[in-house]
Amino acid sequence: MIESNDAKKVVETIADNLMSIANNKQNFARLPDTFWGYFARGHDSKNRKFGVIITFSEKETDVDELLKMYEHWVEKQKPQRQYDSL
């Protein structure tokens, strides 16, 4: 389980990274008008990985489909609990 200090550092790292990107309009100069995404990855003090994905689309279904893919991945990753098999 991630410790609260590590979770805090992960969110701070993501927020700092996003602010530095948001403060420079040049980062958005060549984005397509209809669909784009941003992703970043990093690690905590125990070298456990984290990632963030931000997606923009003029079509709501693009974002919905990406979220469904993520939800499907999460379901496949959930550990089997002991009481589930009883």
N, C-alpha and C positions, 0 to 999 in steps of 0.2 A: 504494500500500500504506500502511496506517496505521502511523505510527511508534509505538514502544513507549510513549513518554510520553503520546501522545494516547490510546492504548488504555487505559492506566492511569487517565487522567483520566475517560474515559467510564465505566469500571467504578466508580470512586470516586463520580462524580456519581449514577449509578444507585443505588448502595448508600446514599449519604447521603439521597437522596430517599425511598427505601423505608423507611429507619429513621425518618425524620420522620413518615411516614404510619403506620407500625406503632406508634409510640409514642403515638398519639392514638386511643383507642377510638371516639371519635365518627366517625372516618372509616369505620367499619364498622357503624355503627348502623342504617343503612337498606338494607343489602345483602340481596338475595334469598337465601333459604336454599339453593336448589338450584344456582344458577349465577351467577357474577359474574366480572368481569375488571377489570384495571387496566392502563392503558397510559400511557407517558410517552415524550416525544421530546426530543432536544436536539441539540447540535452540538459539534464539537471546535474546536481553535484555528484550523483551516483552513476552518471553516464546513461541514465534511462532517457529514451528519446521522446520528443513531443513534436507535434506538427499543427499547423493552422492552415486552413484553406478559406479564402474569401472569393466568392463568385458573384458576378453581376451579369444579369441577362435581361433583355427587354421581354423575353418570353418566360413567363412564370414556370412553365413546365420544365425548362432547363434546370432551374434551381431545385424544383421538386424532385426531379429524377436523380440529381446528385445526392440529395438528402436521403432518398430511398436506398441508393447504393450504399451509402454510409451506414444507415440503419441495418441493412442486410449484413454488412460486414461485421457490425457490432454483435448482432445475434449469433453469428457463426463463431465469434471469439469468446463468448461468455463461457466461463468454466462451468462444468457440470457440478452442481451442488450435491452433496451426499444425500440429503433428504429428497432430492428429485428422483433418485433411483429407488426409493423405498416403496 
